[in-house]
Amino acid sequence: MLTKPEFDAHVQEWKNMARTSRAEEDTALVFYDKHIFPFIKATFSDPGNRPPKVYDGLILTLGSAPEPLILSILGMKPKRVGLLYTQEGEQFLSQIQEETQLPHEQIQLREVDGTHIVEVYEKIMTLYNDWGRPEHLAADITGGRKPMVSGLTMACAVLGADIYYVGCSEIYPELGNKPEPGSEHLILLDNPYTVFGDLEIERAKNLYNAHDYAGAQRVLRRLRGQVGDANTATTCEAYGFLCETYEAWDALDFGKASNSLEQLLKLIQQFSTLSRLAQLYQAEARLRKQEGVLQTLLTFSKNEWLALQAPDGFHFAFMLYHSALRREEQRKLDMACLLLYRLLEWVEQHRLALYGIWTDDPDYSAFDEGALFDRYKRKRMEVYRYPNVFALPTSIGLVDGFLVLHALDDEIAKGLNWHALKSLPDTRNRSIYAHGMTVISEEKFQAFKATVEKQFVLAQSLAGIDAALFKQQHEFITL
């Protein structure tokens, strides 16, 4: 192995060699291969010069010079190599394999025309799939024709691969386009997503604020797989957990929502100085309260009676209400109506539960059933204009429930707009999401919503609920 002074002397001798004929050029090339390139290879092979990441695969395009590809392979020591070459570059394949000492099973050769970007792109994607879609992928774009390099770069953008090239301090056209010997080094190109990652994050935020949490997640997941910047990746991961939390919450998967929120809060604790997460740091106290809400909502599946009791049962009601508001913002009015209808049912169930009455199997034995029935029947005749009932309801629907509450002289039924109330089941039933084929209009929706909100606000007042506190815990944070 040459010393550095010996290498420098050989370099100077090589530069001074005559190149006035083809024979002299060949002599200079042989000298380069024998006395100069081995030292450069040894430098590249030094473990101290390797990238910190171990790559599962390295894809290269071969042009008219094999040396940069040899150096790249030696410098990165990938587990596998994919080499795209043209007929022009085929003569260098054996030299590359010999000088890198790559076993044949570690290198896959793909011949291309070299003039069609799509062909190159397709060959790379096939190679990627043949390799089992490795997670850590790199490419070297030093060699090859422009269409080959373009196709490789396009594929890297899709696959999230790191892009390298072999740089140097100077190229000497008069010396056969050789670089300054010893100045060769691997350069990792900036990933455009490192630069434009903020734009993609903003795009994800816009989807998030439109309550398209799944769409925002897709953008963040793709961005995280393509960036090389650790801070951007962490930002994507954190916002991804937030989207996952609220997407699961909206789908009533409170267990998944709770797990995702737990992961988010851990990240907030771990990366407490990352400026891109400032909005999440500011919302941390609120997120921790929402973590408690999710735990409360989880308990209701095990004990339905708790879901009707004050104050904790109001978490179920506020969950329905704010979910309806989000559907309204998305202009999904029919879905919002269904949620509001369920909210009003909850108000009725909550008030009846105070008297020990369940709507699916009501027991009136604690009351004077005759007197209760008379009050129920008179009010029902007033609302519906016909008295054809002979007993208290054995299964309580929406309007019947408020009629029973009226008979019980409950405050929730006082001042109730009965005409508006009895129209709600009809509006709900005509919806495409229920039994009909009607799309609800804005006017009908607002009337529907006003009726429900009036009873919901009254229920909060009667139970002594801190509405502002519940609202804060159930409103999803805005980014």
C-alpha positions as CSV (number, residue, x, y, z in Angstrom):
1,M,0.0,0.0,0.0
2,L,1.4,3.4,-1.0
3,T,2.1,6.1,1.5
4,K,0.5,9.5,0.9
5,P,3.7,11.1,-0.4
6,E,4.3,8.2,-2.7
7,F,0.7,8.5,-4.0
8,D,1.2,12.2,-4.6
9,A,4.4,11.5,-6.5
10,H,2.6,9.0,-8.7
11,V,-0.2,11.5,-9.3
12,Q,2.2,14.1,-10.5
13,E,4.0,11.6,-12.7
14,W,0.6,10.6,-14.2
15,K,-0.3,14.2,-14.9
16,N,3.0,14.9,-16.7
17,M,2.7,11.9,-19.0
18,A,2.4,12.6,-22.7
19,R,-0.9,12.0,-24.4
20,T,-0.3,13.0,-28.0
21,S,-1.2,9.6,-29.4
22,R,-3.6,6.7,-28.7
23,A,-0.7,4.6,-27.5
24,E,0.4,7.3,-25.0
25,E,-3.2,7.7,-23.7
26,D,-3.4,3.9,-23.2
27,T,-0.1,4.0,-21.3
28,A,-1.3,6.8,-19.0
29,L,-4.6,4.8,-18.4
30,V,-2.6,1.7,-17.5
31,F,-0.5,3.7,-15.1
32,Y,-3.6,5.2,-13.5
33,D,-5.1,1.8,-13.0
34,K,-2.0,0.3,-11.6
35,H,-0.5,3.1,-9.3
36,I,-3.3,5.5,-8.6
37,F,-6.8,3.9,-8.5
38,P,-5.8,1.2,-5.9
39,F,-5.0,3.9,-3.4
40,I,-8.3,5.7,-4.0
41,K,-10.1,2.4,-3.6
42,A,-8.4,1.7,-0.4
43,T,-9.4,5.1,0.9
44,F,-13.1,4.5,0.0
45,S,-13.0,1.1,1.5
46,D,-11.9,2.5,4.9
47,P,-14.8,1.8,7.4
48,G,-14.3,5.3,8.8
49,N,-15.4,6.9,5.5
50,R,-18.7,4.9,5.1
51,P,-22.1,6.5,5.5
52,P,-23.7,5.8,9.0
53,K,-26.6,3.9,7.4
54,V,-26.2,0.3,6.2
55,Y,-28.2,0.0,2.9
56,D,-30.2,-3.1,2.0
57,G,-29.7,-2.2,-1.7
58,L,-27.8,0.2,-3.9
59,I,-28.9,0.9,-7.5
60,L,-26.4,2.5,-9.9
61,T,-26.5,3.5,-13.6
62,L,-23.4,2.8,-15.6
63,G,-22.0,5.2,-18.2
64,S,-18.6,5.3,-19.9
65,A,-16.5,5.1,-16.7
66,P,-16.7,2.3,-14.2
67,E,-14.5,3.9,-11.5
68,P,-17.2,6.0,-9.8
69,L,-19.4,3.0,-9.5
70,I,-16.6,0.9,-8.0
71,L,-15.9,3.6,-5.4
72,S,-19.6,4.0,-4.6
73,I,-20.0,0.2,-4.0
74,L,-16.8,0.0,-1.9
75,G,-17.7,3.1,0.1
76,M,-21.2,2.0,1.0
77,K,-20.8,-1.7,1.2
78,P,-24.5,-2.4,0.5
79,K,-26.0,-5.9,1.0
80,R,-27.1,-6.0,-2.7
81,V,-26.4,-4.1,-5.8
82,G,-28.5,-3.4,-8.8
83,L,-26.7,-2.2,-11.9
84,L,-28.4,-0.7,-15.0
85,Y,-26.2,-0.6,-18.1
86,T,-26.4,-0.1,-21.8
87,Q,-24.6,-2.1,-24.5
88,E,-22.0,0.7,-24.4
89,G,-21.2,0.0,-20.8
90,E,-21.4,-3.8,-20.9
91,Q,-17.6,-3.9,-21.4
92,F,-17.1,-2.6,-17.8
93,L,-19.3,-5.2,-16.0
94,S,-16.5,-7.7,-15.3
95,Q,-14.2,-5.0,-14.1
96,I,-16.7,-3.7,-11.6
97,Q,-17.4,-7.2,-10.2
98,E,-13.7,-8.0,-10.0
99,E,-12.7,-4.8,-8.3
100,T,-15.5,-4.7,-5.8
101,Q,-15.3,-8.5,-5.2
102,L,-19.0,-8.7,-5.2
103,P,-20.4,-12.3,-5.2
104,H,-22.6,-13.0,-8.2
105,E,-25.6,-13.5,-6.0
106,Q,-25.3,-10.0,-4.6
107,I,-25.4,-8.2,-7.9
108,Q,-28.3,-8.0,-10.3
109,L,-27.6,-6.7,-13.8
110,R,-30.3,-5.0,-15.9
111,E,-29.7,-3.9,-19.5
112,V,-31.6,-0.9,-20.7
113,D,-31.8,1.1,-23.9
114,G,-30.6,4.2,-22.0
115,T,-32.8,6.6,-23.9
116,H,-36.2,6.0,-22.3
117,I,-36.9,7.2,-18.8
118,V,-40.0,5.0,-18.3
119,E,-38.0,1.8,-19.2
120,V,-35.4,2.7,-16.6
121,Y,-38.1,3.5,-14.0
122,E,-39.9,0.2,-14.6
123,K,-36.6,-1.8,-14.4
124,I,-35.8,-0.2,-11.0
125,M,-39.3,-0.8,-9.6
126,T,-39.1,-4.4,-10.7
127,L,-35.7,-4.8,-9.0
128,Y,-37.1,-3.2,-5.9
129,N,-40.0,-5.7,-5.8
130,D,-37.7,-8.6,-6.5
131,W,-35.6,-7.6,-3.5
132,G,-38.7,-7.7,-1.3
133,R,-39.1,-4.0,-1.0
134,P,-36.2,-3.2,1.3
135,E,-36.6,-0.4,3.8
136,H,-33.1,1.2,3.4
137,L,-32.3,1.9,-0.2
138,A,-29.7,4.1,-1.9
139,A,-28.9,5.1,-5.4
140,D,-25.8,6.5,-7.2
141,I,-26.5,8.9,-10.1
142,T,-22.8,9.6,-11.0
143,G,-22.8,7.5,-14.2
144,G,-25.1,6.8,-17.1
145,R,-27.0,8.8,-19.7
146,K,-29.3,11.6,-18.7
147,P,-32.5,9.6,-19.2
148,M,-31.1,6.8,-17.0
149,V,-30.2,9.3,-14.3
150,S,-33.7,10.9,-14.6
151,G,-35.5,7.6,-14.3
152,L,-33.4,6.6,-11.3
153,T,-34.1,9.9,-9.6
154,M,-37.8,9.6,-10.2
155,A,-37.8,6.1,-8.8
156,C,-35.9,7.3,-5.7
157,A,-38.4,10.0,-5.0
158,V,-41.2,7.4,-5.0
159,L,-39.3,4.8,-3.0
160,G,-37.8,7.3,-0.5
161,A,-34.2,6.2,-1.4
162,D,-31.1,8.2,-0.5
163,I,-29.4,9.6,-3.5
164,Y,-25.6,9.8,-3.8
165,Y,-23.0,10.7,-6.3
166,V,-19.2,10.6,-6.3
167,G,-17.9,14.1,-6.2
168,C,-14.4,15.5,-6.6
169,S,-12.6,18.9,-6.5
170,E,-11.9,19.1,-10.2
171,I,-12.3,17.2,-13.5
172,Y,-9.5,17.2,-16.1
173,P,-10.8,16.8,-19.7
174,E,-7.3,16.8,-21.0
175,L,-6.5,13.8,-18.8
176,G,-9.4,11.6,-20.1
177,N,-12.0,13.3,-17.9
178,K,-10.4,11.9,-14.8
179,P,-11.1,13.6,-11.4
180,E,-8.3,15.1,-9.3
181,P,-6.9,11.8,-7.8
182,G,-7.6,11.5,-4.0
183,S,-10.3,14.2,-4.0
184,E,-13.1,11.7,-4.7
185,H,-15.8,11.5,-2.0
186,L,-19.4,10.4,-1.6
187,I,-22.0,13.1,-1.5
188,L,-25.5,12.6,-0.2
189,L,-27.8,14.8,-2.1
190,D,-30.4,16.9,-0.1
191,N,-33.7,15.2,-0.2
192,P,-36.2,17.7,-1.7
193,Y,-38.7,16.7,1.0
194,T,-36.2,18.1,3.6
195,V,-36.6,21.4,1.9
196,F,-40.2,21.2,1.0
197,G,-41.3,19.0,3.9
198,D,-42.9,22.1,5.6
199,L,-45.2,22.5,2.6
200,E,-46.3,18.9,2.8
201,I,-46.9,19.3,6.5
202,E,-49.0,22.3,5.9
203,R,-51.0,20.3,3.3
204,A,-51.6,17.6,5.9
205,K,-52.7,20.3,8.4
206,N,-55.2,21.6,5.9
207,L,-56.7,18.1,5.5
208,Y,-56.6,17.7,9.3
209,N,-58.5,20.9,9.9
210,A,-61.1,19.8,7.3
211,H,-61.5,16.7,9.6
212,D,-60.0,14.5,6.9
213,Y,-57.8,12.7,9.4
214,A,-57.2,9.7,7.2
215,G,-56.1,11.9,4.3
216,A,-53.7,13.9,6.5
217,Q,-52.3,10.6,7.8
218,R,-51.5,9.4,4.3
219,V,-49.6,12.6,3.5
220,L,-47.6,12.4,6.7
221,R,-46.9,8.7,6.3
222,R,-45.6,9.3,2.8
223,L,-43.5,12.3,3.8
224,R,-42.0,10.5,6.8
225,G,-40.9,7.7,4.5
226,Q,-39.2,10.1,2.1
227,V,-37.4,12.6,4.3
228,G,-33.9,12.1,5.6
229,D,-34.3,14.9,8.1
230,A,-34.8,13.5,11.6
231,N,-36.8,16.5,12.8
232,T,-39.2,16.4,9.9
233,A,-39.7,12.6,10.4
234,T,-40.4,13.2,14.1
235,T,-42.9,16.0,13.3
236,C,-44.7,13.6,10.8
237,E,-44.8,10.9,13.4
238,A,-46.3,13.2,16.1
239,Y,-48.9,14.7,13.9
240,G,-49.6,11.2,12.5
241,F,-50.5,10.0,16.0
242,L,-52.8,13.0,16.5
243,C,-54.6,12.2,13.3
244,E,-54.8,8.6,14.2
245,T,-56.3,9.5,17.6
246,Y,-59.0,11.7,16.2
247,E,-59.8,9.3,13.3
248,A,-60.3,6.5,15.8
249,W,-62.3,8.8,18.1
250,D,-64.6,9.7,15.3
251,A,-65.0,6.0,14.5
252,L,-65.9,5.3,18.2
253,D,-62.8,3.1,18.5
254,F,-61.9,4.6,21.9
255,G,-59.3,2.0,22.7
256,K,-57.3,2.7,19.5
257,A,-57.7,6.5,20.1
258,S,-56.4,6.1,23.6
259,N,-53.3,4.1,22.5
260,S,-52.5,6.6,19.8
261,L,-52.8,9.6,22.1
262,E,-50.6,7.9,24.7
263,Q,-47.9,7.5,22.0
264,L,-48.3,11.2,21.0
265,L,-47.9,12.4,24.6
266,K,-44.7,10.3,24.9
267,L,-43.3,12.0,21.8
268,I,-44.2,15.4,23.1
269,Q,-42.3,14.6,26.3
270,Q,-39.3,13.2,24.5
271,F,-39.0,16.1,22.0
272,S,-39.9,19.0,24.1
273,T,-37.7,21.5,22.2
274,L,-38.6,20.7,18.6
275,S,-40.1,24.0,17.3
276,R,-42.3,22.3,14.7
277,L,-44.3,20.7,17.5
278,A,-45.0,24.0,19.3
279,Q,-48.7,23.8,18.7
280,L,-48.8,20.3,20.3
281,Y,-46.7,21.5,23.3
282,Q,-49.2,24.3,23.8
283,A,-52.1,21.9,23.6
284,E,-50.5,19.3,25.9
285,A,-52.7,20.0,28.9
286,R,-55.8,19.7,26.8
287,L,-54.6,16.5,25.2
288,R,-54.0,15.0,28.7
289,K,-57.6,15.9,29.6
290,Q,-58.8,14.2,26.4
291,E,-56.8,11.1,27.4
292,G,-58.9,11.0,30.5
293,V,-62.1,11.5,28.5
294,L,-61.2,8.5,26.3
295,Q,-60.7,6.3,29.4
296,T,-64.2,7.4,30.6
297,L,-65.8,6.6,27.3
298,L,-64.2,3.2,27.4
299,T,-65.9,2.4,30.7
300,F,-69.4,3.0,29.2
301,S,-69.1,-0.2,27.1
302,K,-68.8,-2.2,30.3
303,N,-71.5,-0.3,32.2
304,E,-74.2,1.5,30.2
305,W,-75.8,2.9,33.4
306,L,-72.7,5.1,34.0
307,A,-73.2,6.6,30.5
308,L,-76.5,8.1,31.7
309,Q,-75.4,9.5,35.0
310,A,-74.1,13.0,35.7
311,P,-71.5,14.2,35.4
312,D,-69.4,11.6,33.6
313,G,-72.2,10.4,31.4
314,F,-72.2,13.9,29.8
315,H,-68.9,12.9,28.1
316,F,-71.0,10.5,25.9
317,A,-73.4,13.4,25.1
318,F,-70.7,15.9,24.3
319,M,-68.9,13.2,22.2
320,L,-72.1,12.9,20.1
321,Y,-72.6,16.6,19.9
322,H,-69.1,17.6,18.7
323,S,-69.0,14.7,16.3
324,A,-72.2,16.1,14.8
325,L,-70.6,19.6,14.6
326,R,-67.7,18.2,12.7
327,R,-70.0,16.4,10.2
328,E,-71.8,19.7,9.8
329,E,-68.6,21.5,9.0
330,Q,-68.0,18.8,6.3
331,R,-71.5,19.5,5.0
332,K,-72.5,15.9,5.8
333,L,-75.8,17.0,7.2
334,D,-77.6,13.7,7.1
335,M,-74.9,12.1,9.2
336,A,-74.9,15.1,11.5
337,C,-78.7,14.6,11.9
338,L,-78.3,11.0,13.0
339,L,-75.8,12.0,15.6
340,L,-78.0,14.8,16.9
341,Y,-81.0,12.5,17.0
342,R,-78.9,10.0,19.1
343,L,-77.9,12.9,21.4
344,L,-81.6,13.8,22.0
345,E,-82.3,10.2,22.8
346,W,-79.5,10.3,25.3
347,V,-81.0,13.4,26.9
348,E,-84.3,11.5,27.3
349,Q,-82.6,8.4,28.6
350,H,-80.5,10.4,31.0
351,R,-83.6,12.1,32.5
352,L,-85.6,8.9,32.7
353,A,-82.7,7.1,34.4
354,L,-83.0,9.6,37.3
355,Y,-86.4,7.9,38.0
356,G,-84.9,4.4,37.6
357,I,-86.6,3.9,34.1
358,W,-84.8,2.2,31.3
359,T,-86.1,2.9,27.8
360,D,-85.8,-0.6,26.5
361,D,-87.5,-2.2,29.5
362,P,-89.3,0.4,31.6
363,D,-90.5,-0.3,35.1
364,Y,-93.2,2.1,36.4
365,S,-93.9,0.1,39.6
366,A,-92.4,2.8,41.8
367,F,-95.1,5.3,40.7
368,D,-98.8,5.5,40.7
369,E,-99.2,3.9,37.3
370,G,-102.8,5.0,36.9
371,A,-102.2,8.6,37.5
372,L,-99.0,8.5,35.4
373,F,-100.9,6.9,32.5
374,D,-103.6,9.5,32.6
375,R,-101.1,12.3,32.3
376,Y,-99.2,10.5,29.6
377,K,-102.4,9.8,27.6
378,R,-103.8,13.4,27.9
379,K,-100.5,14.8,26.6
380,R,-100.2,12.3,23.9
381,M,-103.7,13.1,22.6
382,E,-102.8,16.8,22.7
383,V,-99.6,16.2,20.6
384,Y,-101.0,13.5,18.2
385,R,-104.7,14.4,18.2
386,Y,-105.8,10.8,18.9
387,P,-105.8,8.9,22.2
388,N,-105.6,5.3,21.0
389,V,-103.2,4.0,23.7
390,F,-104.2,1.7,26.5
391,A,-101.0,1.5,28.6
392,L,-97.7,3.2,29.3
393,P,-95.1,2.3,26.6
394,T,-93.3,-1.0,27.1
395,S,-90.5,0.2,24.9
396,I,-89.8,3.9,24.9
397,G,-89.1,5.8,21.7
398,L,-88.0,9.4,21.3
399,V,-91.3,11.2,21.6
400,D,-92.8,8.7,24.0
401,G,-89.9,9.3,26.3
402,F,-90.6,13.0,26.5
403,L,-94.3,12.2,27.0
404,V,-93.4,10.0,30.0
405,L,-91.1,12.7,31.3
406,H,-94.0,15.2,31.0
407,A,-96.2,12.8,33.0
408,L,-93.4,12.7,35.6
409,D,-93.5,16.5,35.7
410,D,-89.8,16.6,34.8
411,E,-88.2,20.0,34.1
412,I,-86.8,18.8,30.7
413,A,-90.3,18.6,29.3
414,K,-91.5,22.0,30.4
415,G,-91.6,24.6,27.6
416,L,-90.9,21.9,25.0
417,N,-91.9,22.6,21.4
418,W,-93.8,19.4,20.9
419,H,-94.6,20.1,17.3
420,A,-90.8,20.5,16.5
421,L,-90.1,17.4,18.6
422,K,-92.5,15.1,16.8
423,S,-91.2,16.1,13.4
424,L,-87.7,14.9,14.3
425,P,-88.3,11.1,13.8
426,D,-89.9,11.8,10.4
427,T,-86.9,13.9,9.3
428,R,-84.6,11.2,10.5
429,N,-86.5,8.4,8.9
430,R,-86.7,10.0,5.5
431,S,-82.9,10.3,5.5
432,I,-80.9,8.1,3.1
433,Y,-79.0,6.9,6.1
434,A,-82.2,5.7,7.8
435,H,-85.2,4.5,5.8
436,G,-85.7,7.0,3.1
437,M,-84.2,8.6,0.0
438,T,-84.3,12.2,1.0
439,V,-81.2,14.5,1.4
440,I,-81.8,16.9,4.2
441,S,-81.8,20.6,3.3
442,E,-79.8,23.3,5.2
443,E,-83.0,24.8,6.5
444,K,-84.4,21.5,7.9
445,F,-81.0,20.7,9.4
446,Q,-80.8,24.0,11.3
447,A,-84.3,23.5,12.6
448,F,-83.5,20.0,13.7
449,K,-80.3,21.1,15.3
450,A,-82.0,24.0,17.2
451,T,-84.5,21.7,18.7
452,V,-81.9,19.2,19.9
453,E,-79.5,21.9,21.2
454,K,-82.3,23.6,23.3
455,Q,-82.9,20.3,25.2
456,F,-79.2,19.5,25.5
457,V,-78.4,22.9,27.0
458,L,-81.4,22.5,29.4
459,A,-80.1,19.0,30.5
460,Q,-76.7,20.5,31.2
461,S,-78.2,23.3,33.3
462,L,-80.4,20.8,35.3
463,A,-77.4,18.6,36.0
464,G,-75.2,21.5,37.0
465,I,-72.7,20.7,34.3
466,D,-69.7,23.0,33.5
467,A,-70.4,23.2,29.8
468,A,-67.2,25.2,29.0
469,L,-65.1,22.5,30.6
470,F,-66.8,19.7,28.7
471,K,-66.6,21.6,25.5
472,Q,-62.8,22.1,25.9
473,Q,-62.3,18.4,26.5
474,H,-64.3,17.4,23.4
475,E,-63.3,19.9,20.8
476,F,-60.5,18.5,18.7
477,I,-57.5,20.9,18.6
478,T,-57.0,23.0,15.5
479,L,-53.6,23.1,13.8
